[in-house]
Amino acid sequence: LKLLVQTPPLLEPTACRPGAMAEAAAKALQEKSLLTCTDVAGYAADAPKEKRMVVFTANRDGSPIESWCPDCRRALPMVLESALAASVALTVVGIGERDDWKLDARGGDHPFRAKDGLALTGVPTLLLLGPDGREVARLGSELEDEEDPVAMRAKIDELVASALAVEA
């Protein structure tokens, strides 16, 4: 009698899972002292005044790994990898809980939505800041709407390259 042994289906390699990719890139950025994580109050009190990338994500503390938003979970690994590849400092800012952002709990008074402030319309939103801390480029709905990680990474890399070229 012959026993047939079925091999289990291959699991996706850890390096290909978005969460694992984000963890690896975040760790590498931390090792190079290029990663800062903060919340709404921390960013408002101490907004960066230097060349860097700033990504706004859906959580309370600015974690580059955790998010209640599926678009953020898809985009953050690409943003982290792009920052790492370009050796550009990155600040990850948590915009708060879902109800705070979606305007259910506090009405329309989220500080990052204010038209006279950052005027964010969605998350994730990626800002590129110049050496003086002023915004030089932005990706918002482009990140939210892009489902292909390769195309998303290309958009981010193109934005970073064009912003760095302007400064050179």
Buried (B, 14 or more C-beta within 10 A) or exposed (E): EEEEEEEEEEEEEEEEEBEBBBBBBBBBBEEEEBBBBBBBEBBBEEBBEEBBBBBBBBBBBBBBBBBBBEBBBBBBBBBBBBBBEBEBBBBBBBBBBEEBBEEEEEEEEBBBBEEEEBEBEBBBBBBBBBEEEEEBBBBBEBBBEBEEBEEBBBBBBEBBEEBBEEEE
